[in-house]
Amino acid sequence: MKQSNLLNAQFARRLFRTAFSSWQLLAVMLIVCMNVAVGSKLYAQSNTIAVKGKVMADGEPVIGATVLVKGVSTGTATDMDGNFSLNVASKAVLVVSSIGYETQEVPVNGRQFINVVLKSDVVALKDVVVVGYGVQKKVNLTGAVSSVSTDELEGKPISNVLEAMQGTTPGLVIQQGSSTPGSVPSINIRGLNTMNNNDPLVIIDGIEGSLANLNPADIEQISILKDASSTAIYGSRASNGVVLVTTKKGKAGKVEISYDFMYGVQQPTSLPKIADSWVYAELYNEAAVNSGRAAKFTPEQIAQYRNGGPNVNWVKELYNRNSPQSSHNVSMTGGNDQLSYMASLGYMDQNSMFKGPDYGYKRYNARLNVSHKVTNNFTLNLTSQFARNDIKEHAYWTEWIIEQANRMPPIYPIKNEDGSYNYPAGSNSNGLQRLEEGGYRQNVNDELLGTIQAEWEVYKGLKLIGSAGGRVWNNNLHENRKAFEGTGDSENKLTEQFYRSKNITTNLMVTYNTKIGKHSIGGLLGYAYEGFSEKQFSTSRLTEDSKYDIFVGDLSGDKVSNGGSASDWAIYSGFARATYNYDEKYLLEFNIRNDYSSYFAKGNRSGVFPSFSAGWRISEEKFWSVLKPYVSSLKIRGSWGLVGNNRIGAYQYMQTVSVKNGISFGDKLAQTAEFASTNPDLKWETTRMANIGFELGLLNNDLNITFDCFNNRTKDILVNLPVPGLFGNGAPIQNAGKVETRGWELSVSYRLKTGPVVHNFAGNISDSFNEVIDTRGTEIIGGSDVQTIIKEGYPLYSYYAYRSDGFFQNEEECQKGPHLEGITPKPGDIRYLDKNGDGVIKPDDDRFIVGNDFPRYTFGFTYGLEYKGFDFSMMWQGVGKRNKWMRGESVEAFHNNNEGPVMDFHQDRWTPNNPDATYPRLTMGAESANNAAKSDFWIQDAKYLRLKNAQIGYTFSQQWMKKLYVKNLRIFASVQNPLTFTKMKGGWDPEYTGDGSGRSYPVARVYSFGLNVKF
């Protein structure tokens, strides 16, 4: 056995030597040259001796550690066993360093053999945070920057990084309204600042990218930049915050291989709570009688339903009871001080919860990050990523499938006894058939993202950094939709679509950092170019011959649709940063960026975005020493600055023309040229950001508290204001809006050790509130079934509807009370407030602003426990205030004169014997007109508390693992979204972000287990 182990170890060493022999040879040649250059100086010293030694760390030899003689350039590197040898003066000092470890200075003192044990560079990993174009110590930050630890990503059965980030950081609003395979939750930082795109800028290793395509196992650190001090260096697209992602890099030392595996099953968390079939029949009869119709179901039929008759929730029938998902990730790191690398492969397979043939989402990831120290002052860095998303789904739209199932009463089976699909009266389709036999739609998306960076330290503290990178995104869509003879699904459809985008980014920077006594000075000067281009083409073929499969063939006329488009834009930028601190107590920072954007016409393309920030570490003052045992650290900080936004469609300042059939001459239409409304004076939106905060550490910094309050004001918002009909054309976009957003953030963390048990507590809560300041006196009303308004003095996209005022209880109230124009209410109908007092409820006179669906008081709480090898953690997340307007079949009984639905909460309906009901009298058809009006009655309280994740794990003793040649092994079990507490009615998810119809794929509950192993 020992002989076999020895042979294995020797083989591994030979393999590693072969892999790096060329680099070692280069290093040896460089060292020999340096020895020759300085040899006369070295050997001129007296008492020269031969020193041998070994460099260790964490009980293992350090391969490729640099061993230099202080004051001269003589040096060497450790071999495969961590050994080195060097001729030095007997009184020389050795400087030993390796990536990821603290540098040590070791006096020789005449010794001929020296052992050196390196310590991990904990400060670099723990106390440094990534900011725009660099890193800073956390203690010296003056801006509002939060970090998401990679611990938050581990062990969670997630399909993308955003799911794990939810609730981890104050001010970061993430809403997972659906778990559709391949979908991405929405993300927002500190609320809404504009009427345009409010998404933050996402930068991955210096290149704009997508969090959806990122392998969570590849992430080293995530920074959330929230105020002007931290975001202004990104200028034009930083008004909504910046998410900076840094991926893992290689580490010098022995080759380390990691493998992560997870397997889980998904279940829907929120499905509509449909009333049982016998309850449905009773309530149907009641609604029919209330509406002047005859009852449909006899007592015998109702009894039959109660005693084993059909009782089918059609929506549940669309989903599998358990849908698997799994992930595999393998990575390898290694290298030496000259060359280090990290390579990884990842695979994720998420089955759809929908029934049907192999629907789901597959993601393939590959990454290679390499750092090569060419000389002592010149380094090359390469980061590269490839991701493929393969999404296969049904060929019909999800909304169509769920809508039909939501409206179907439970008295009908979804399949007949002979296995055929059921088409009840009033229905011409079957959602389950669409899933199982209706064809498929497949998206294959490829992303290639990479950067190459060169860093040259021209002089101590002075660096020249250049980088070039890009992102290429390809999308291929193939859709083959099948028709069903004799149903409403009578059209076969074939679609092919191709899309490609390219993004090129280059940066050239000069940085300088120095320390003179207690004065630390830093500076950055840079130039950037970013160019983007996209093009797409699509073609569709349609036929009503349900027996004809149109993979090939030629059709013409209105059954053929072809289209395509192309666009591009570019931004040129210059930017600078200056930092100063005195004795790490008084902190100052200045940033400025000038962007030059092709989105605007000449003369308006330039935008200048400066920011200032300052901080004071009060706890470092001498007078604080008496408080130090109680208050370990205290820093106050503040910032002010400007950032920009140009996220509108390209070419909007240019006059465009389109050809249409616009004029009729008898029975013929003549083509006309239509010129779009344009505004050549468009300019940047500008957001002024102000932030003040403090950071407090207590109990030897085991208890940490951070608080921020902020005020943002965006002016010159690009918006289409309504124009009079006499204008004869669409409204041109113009700089005409102003919005103010204000809020606060609080985060607390506490580490407590009780004997062998370590407890970790962390919590955060934040709020943001926006107010429209100026729209030049106009109101912008949008939406159809759910209506919103943009109005001065109120939040963006506030709900705009009638205000309900209980139910009419008797005929007298119906006669005297206000009523909708043209409708006479009856007892049990909803009563509405008469805003202008004229007795008639009309849209132009009596609507109110009745809420908003943007989440407020978002919070998260995490508890973790460690005991010997065991660990346990749970993460709670929620929202303290949110309104959600639900509509149609999601809340209305017998919506739109359909047979259904009837839900559990409809049972508490108004009757003369139940006047305090929560739902109006049951009606159908035209009799429902009063109650179906757009009012706040349909707006629900969507605040919630959700157990986002809970997991338990065990890490095996290293003493056991060494026998198996395993460095680390952890096994775990985890559950995602197991519990939700909410006031939402009908079973709908409180995070639901759709149009209120309920036609959305649900959020998944996932039970999983997995392992992490390192070799």
Salt bridges, closest charged atoms under 4 A:
GLU60 OE1 - LYS254 NZ 3.34
ASP81 OD1 - ARG13 NH1 3.14
GLU105 OE1 - LYS70 NZ 3.04
GLU152 OE1 - LYS156 NZ 3.93
ASP205 OD1 - LYS249 NZ 3.67
ASP205 OD2 - ARG367 NH1 3.50
GLU208 OE1 - ARG237 NH1 2.60
ASP218 OD2 - ARG367 NE 3.36
GLU256 OE1 - LYS967 NZ 3.02
GLU282 OE2 - ARG306 NH2 3.31
GLU286 OE1 - ARG909 NH2 2.62
GLU317 OE1 - LYS355 NZ 3.91
ASP349 OD1 - LYS362 NZ 3.93
ASP358 OD1 - LYS392 NZ 2.85
GLU393 OE2 - ARG441 NH1 3.04
GLU403 OE2 - ARG407 NH2 3.06
GLU403 OE2 - ARG999 NH2 3.42
GLU436 OE1 - LYS415 NZ 3.55
ASP446 OD1 - ARG388 NE 2.63
GLU447 OE2 - ARG471 NE 2.46
GLU455 OE2 - LYS463 NZ 3.11
GLU479 OE1 - ARG441 NE 2.71
ASP489 OD1 - ARG434 NH2 2.86
GLU491 OE1 - ARG481 NH2 4.00
GLU496 OE2 - HIS478 ND1 2.46
GLU530 OE1 - ARG237 NH2 2.40
GLU544 OE2 - LYS559 NZ 3.38
ASP549 OD2 - LYS482 NZ 3.00
ASP583 OD2 - LYS585 NZ 3.93
GLU584 OE2 - LYS137 NZ 3.49
GLU584 OE1 - ARG617 NH1 3.71
ASP595 OD1 - ARG593 NE 2.91
GLU620 OE2 - ARG617 NH2 3.42
GLU620 OE2 - LYS628 NZ 3.21
GLU621 OE1 - LYS585 NZ 3.58
GLU674 OE2 - LYS660 NZ 3.20
GLU695 OE1 - LYS635 NZ 3.50
GLU695 OE2 - ARG637 NE 2.84
ASP708 OD1 - ARG637 NH1 2.69
ASP716 OD2 - LYS683 NZ 3.92
GLU740 OE1 - ARG713 NH2 2.78
GLU740 OE2 - ARG742 NH1 2.98
GLU745 OE2 - ARG190 NE 2.69
GLU745 OE1 - LYS226 NZ 2.93
ASP767 OD2 - ARG856 NH2 2.74
GLU771 OE1 - ARG742 NH2 3.22
GLU779 OE2 - LYS791 NZ 3.54
ASP785 OD2 - ARG887 NH1 3.28
ASP805 OD2 - ARG831 NE 3.70
GLU812 OE2 - LYS816 NZ 2.89
GLU813 OE1 - ARG831 NH1 3.27
ASP829 OD1 - ARG921 NE 2.71
ASP845 OD2 - LYS842 NZ 3.49
ASP853 OD2 - LYS884 NZ 3.84
ASP871 OD1 - ARG970 NH2 2.71
GLU889 OE1 - ARG407 NE 3.19
GLU889 OE2 - ARG999 NE 2.59
GLU892 OE1 - HIS895 ND1 3.23
GLU899 OE2 - LYS296 NZ 2.89
GLU927 OE2 - LYS826 NZ 2.98
GLU927 OE2 - ARG921 NH2 2.80
ASP936 OD2 - ARG803 NH1 3.97
ASP941 OD2 - LYS943 NZ 2.47
ASP989 OD2 - ARG946 NH2 2.71
GLU991 OE2 - ARG946 NH1 2.48
GLU991 OE2 - LYS948 NZ 3.86
ASP995 OD2 - ARG887 NH2 3.03
